[in-house]
Amino acid sequence: CTTLFRSNRTPEWCGWTAPPGQEKAIIGNYYSTRFKSAWEAAEYTAVNLERLESRTRAFADAFASSTLAAVVPLAAFLAIASAGAAIVMMSRGIDLSIPATVALASTILLGFSGGSDDGMTGAIVAALGFAAAVGLANGLLVAVLELNALIVTLAVGAITSGITLWYRESLPAESRVPTALADWGGSRLLGLNVSAWVAIVLLVLLTVVLRMSTIGRRFS
């Protein structure tokens, strides 16, 4: 009953100290200042239910088709990159070359494909190959030569960034992403951008491997 009838709290009712003259000031969000009680809020909702539902749906549709649609691909990309960095940290290491590797791979993709769908497959293979080469260099220097991971990955990242800038100068100022790749990146499945599904699948697989395999449990 207290919750139903005393949704508008005051410092005096809560037993809190307050500046002189503010003991009975209403504390709460916008709705707690608009309605005197929870019963009044429920009555208002019942009378205006159809209008409130239609406006809520309109807001959800606008949010999903604009802000959320723009944020989800970026969030999925960051989730995948973060998962890779997390694996390195779980092995008691660190990798500061990830941003430079991502930049190199994307530049290789643009350059090798030339904006054509015909060269997209080879460009993807080349981008993955160069990224793997950077990872291999880090692994040899850190695991085999036992150099400091922080210094090695920072240096490799700087070198990789230099190579990316050098190669980028040979490309047109406005390089175009292959149409098929752009269409795939903008497609949706069950209302969610396909990149989000890729991130979800990868994270689920990573979780299963880390928790249910012998190699994975060694990381944990």
C-alpha positions as a printed NumPy array, in Angstrom:
array([[  0.   ,   0.   ,   0.   ],
       [  2.851,   2.365,   0.761],
       [  4.25 ,   1.874,  -2.742],
       [  0.847,   2.436,  -4.355],
       [ -0.077,   5.603,  -2.527],
       [  3.291,   7.172,  -1.731],
       [  5.017,   7.109,  -5.131],
       [  5.832,  10.807,  -4.596],
       [  8.458,  10.638,  -1.884],
       [  9.647,  13.506,   0.284],
       [ 12.768,  13.795,   2.443],
       [ 10.541,  13.984,   5.523],
       [  8.723,  10.757,   4.616],
       [ 11.987,   8.949,   3.772],
       [ 13.646,  10.118,   6.971],
       [ 16.355,  12.046,   5.115],
       [ 17.865,  15.366,   6.039],
       [ 17.101,  18.289,   3.756],
       [ 17.788,  22.03 ,   3.613],
       [ 15.386,  24.135,   5.645],
       [ 12.083,  24.496,   3.83 ],
       [ 12.723,  21.476,   1.559],
       [ 11.51 ,  18.778,   3.926],
       [  8.314,  18.233,   1.945],
       [  9.825,  18.675,  -1.539],
       [  8.804,  15.889,  -3.91 ],
       [ 11.592,  13.491,  -4.889],
       [ 11.321,  11.358,  -8.008],
       [ 11.26 ,  11.301, -11.781],
       [  8.902,  13.148, -14.1  ],
       [  6.022,  10.725, -13.62 ],
       [  6.234,  10.811,  -9.842],
       [  5.696,  14.576,  -9.978],
       [  2.87 ,  14.297, -12.529],
       [  0.706,  11.753, -10.709],
       [ -0.298,  11.848,  -7.047],
       [ -0.182,   8.072,  -6.68 ],
       [  0.362,   4.831,  -8.561],
       [ -3.414,   4.382,  -8.722],
       [ -3.769,   7.675, -10.589],
       [ -1.034,   6.623, -13.02 ],
       [ -2.807,   3.295, -13.632],
       [ -6.132,   5.069, -14.275],
       [ -4.477,   7.426, -16.762],
       [ -2.861,   4.453, -18.545],
       [ -6.173,   2.577, -18.801],
       [ -8.005,   5.569, -20.278],
       [ -5.228,   6.44 , -22.768],
       [ -3.949,   2.927, -23.47 ],
       [ -4.533,   2.919, -27.238],
       [ -2.858,   6.283, -27.761],
       [  0.072,   5.388, -25.531],
       [  0.6  ,   2.072, -27.337],
       [  0.571,   3.698, -30.785],
       [  3.044,   6.385, -29.717],
       [  5.293,   3.772, -28.09 ],
       [  5.319,   1.695, -31.283],
       [  6.09 ,   4.792, -33.345],
       [  8.999,   5.629, -31.068],
       [ 10.35 ,   2.069, -31.201],
       [ 10.101,   1.959, -35.004],
       [ 11.851,   5.314, -35.363],
       [ 14.585,   4.261, -32.934],
       [ 15.172,   0.932, -34.66 ],
       [ 15.249,   2.404, -38.157],
       [ 17.617,   5.267, -37.376],
       [ 19.824,   5.42 , -34.297],
       [ 19.959,   1.723, -33.506],
       [ 20.551,   0.741, -37.119],
       [ 23.575,   3.028, -37.268],
       [ 25.05 ,   1.935, -33.933],
       [ 24.625,  -1.85 , -34.179],
       [ 27.233,  -2.488, -36.948],
       [ 29.837,  -0.44 , -35.091],
       [ 29.015,  -2.187, -31.816],
       [ 29.321,  -5.579, -33.51 ],
       [ 32.704,  -4.63 , -34.964],
       [ 33.957,  -3.475, -31.558],
       [ 32.643,  -6.657, -29.934],
       [ 34.615,  -8.851, -32.353],
       [ 37.796,  -6.805, -31.906],
       [ 37.345,  -6.816, -28.131],
       [ 36.933, -10.589, -28.119],
       [ 40.268, -10.959, -29.897],
       [ 41.958,  -8.624, -27.447],
       [ 40.383, -10.492, -24.535],
       [ 41.885, -13.8  , -25.689],
       [ 45.339, -12.218, -25.702],
       [ 44.813, -10.799, -22.213],
       [ 43.572, -14.169, -20.933],
       [ 46.937, -15.609, -21.988],
       [ 48.619, -12.929, -19.837],
       [ 49.593, -10.834, -22.823],
       [ 48.612,  -7.59 , -24.472],
       [ 48.229,  -6.508, -28.084],
       [ 48.373,  -2.822, -28.995],
       [ 48.607,  -3.479, -32.729],
       [ 44.936,  -4.377, -33.222],
       [ 43.776,  -0.93 , -34.465],
       [ 46.648,  -0.743, -36.946],
       [ 45.956,  -4.283, -38.138],
       [ 42.295,  -3.455, -38.726],
       [ 43.269,  -0.361, -40.707],
       [ 45.727,  -2.36 , -42.81 ],
       [ 43.208,  -5.109, -43.537],
       [ 40.522,  -2.648, -44.633],
       [ 42.986,  -0.781, -46.851],
       [ 44.182,  -4.024, -48.433],
       [ 40.559,  -4.94 , -49.094],
       [ 39.907,  -1.634, -50.854],
       [ 43.096,  -1.769, -52.881],
       [ 43.03 ,  -5.39 , -53.982],
       [ 39.338,  -5.377, -54.889],
       [ 39.448,  -2.098, -56.781],
       [ 35.786,  -1.671, -55.927],
       [ 34.875,  -4.663, -58.079],
       [ 32.876,  -7.686, -56.981],
       [ 35.1  ,  -9.91 , -59.13 ],
       [ 38.158,  -9.13 , -57.015],
       [ 36.371,  -9.248, -53.669],
       [ 37.233, -12.855, -52.777],
       [ 40.941, -12.397, -53.455],
       [ 40.909,  -9.109, -51.569],
       [ 39.342, -10.729, -48.495],
       [ 41.915, -13.527, -48.567],
       [ 44.735, -10.982, -48.915],
       [ 43.382,  -8.855, -46.047],
       [ 43.156, -11.904, -43.766],
       [ 46.629, -12.985, -44.856],
       [ 48.244,  -9.655, -44.031],
       [ 46.431,  -9.53 , -40.684],
       [ 47.644, -13.045, -39.911],
       [ 51.193, -12.005, -40.839],
       [ 51.063,  -9.181, -38.319],
       [ 49.822, -11.605, -35.676],
       [ 52.539, -14.074, -36.567],
       [ 55.204, -11.4  , -36.219],
       [ 53.872, -10.492, -32.782],
       [ 53.764, -14.126, -31.752],
       [ 57.339, -14.878, -32.844],
       [ 58.754, -11.812, -31.143],
       [ 56.847, -12.31 , -27.902],
       [ 56.565, -16.102, -27.544],
       [ 59.78 , -17.256, -29.23 ],
       [ 62.195, -14.397, -28.591],
       [ 60.469, -13.596, -25.26 ],
       [ 60.429,  -9.841, -25.826],
       [ 58.112,  -7.534, -23.914],
       [ 54.6  ,  -7.784, -25.393],
       [ 53.757,  -4.155, -24.69 ],
       [ 56.798,  -2.823, -26.538],
       [ 56.602,  -5.367, -29.368],
       [ 52.944,  -4.845, -30.212],
       [ 53.311,  -1.07 , -29.932],
       [ 56.246,  -1.143, -32.349],
       [ 54.573,  -3.575, -34.74 ],
       [ 51.46 ,  -1.425, -34.67 ],
       [ 53.482,   1.67 , -35.567],
       [ 55.196,  -0.16 , -38.44 ],
       [ 51.867,  -1.505, -39.653],
       [ 50.364,   1.989, -39.588],
       [ 53.275,   3.251, -41.666],
       [ 52.782,   0.492, -44.232],
       [ 49.065,   1.292, -44.371],
       [ 49.72 ,   4.992, -45.018],
       [ 52.297,   4.167, -47.677],
       [ 49.944,   1.8  , -49.487],
       [ 46.973,   4.134, -49.11 ],
       [ 48.779,   6.834, -51.095],
       [ 48.695,   4.617, -54.169],
       [ 44.905,   4.243, -54.022],
       [ 42.3  ,   6.671, -55.399],
       [ 41.155,   9.337, -52.976],
       [ 37.626,   7.912, -53.024],
       [ 38.098,   4.147, -53.102],
       [ 34.861,   2.224, -53.422],
       [ 33.836,  -0.844, -51.436],
       [ 32.658,  -3.759, -53.637],
       [ 28.907,  -3.548, -54.142],
       [ 28.273,  -7.111, -52.994],
       [ 30.179,  -6.511, -49.765],
       [ 28.373,  -3.229, -49.118],
       [ 24.997,  -4.883, -49.724],
       [ 25.898,  -7.733, -47.383],
       [ 27.021,  -5.321, -44.673],
       [ 23.757,  -3.411, -44.902],
       [ 21.48 ,  -6.447, -44.969],
       [ 19.349,  -7.531, -42.025],
       [ 18.196, -10.823, -40.584],
       [ 15.148, -10.833, -38.307],
       [ 15.382,  -7.049, -38.154],
       [ 18.995,  -7.061, -36.945],
       [ 22.031,  -6.1  , -39.007],
       [ 23.913,  -9.149, -40.266],
       [ 27.15 ,  -7.94 , -38.623],
       [ 25.464,  -8.285, -35.241],
       [ 24.603, -11.914, -35.988],
       [ 28.215, -12.555, -36.998],
       [ 29.386, -11.092, -33.698],
       [ 26.835, -13.119, -31.733],
       [ 27.819, -16.385, -33.438],
       [ 31.534, -15.74 , -32.915],
       [ 31.049, -14.847, -29.254],
       [ 28.912, -17.928, -28.631],
       [ 31.493, -20.181, -30.316],
       [ 34.281, -18.52 , -28.357],
       [ 32.384, -19.033, -25.106],
       [ 31.771, -22.696, -25.883],
       [ 35.418, -23.3  , -26.798],
       [ 36.744, -21.53 , -23.704],
       [ 34.409, -23.329, -21.305],
       [ 34.044, -26.79 , -22.809],
       [ 37.405, -27.6  , -24.369],
       [ 40.732, -28.524, -22.796],
       [ 42.561, -25.724, -24.6  ],
       [ 39.899, -23.232, -23.625],
       [ 40.013, -24.151, -19.946],
       [ 43.746, -23.502, -19.941],
       [ 43.029, -19.876, -20.79 ],
       [ 40.456, -19.631, -18.021]])
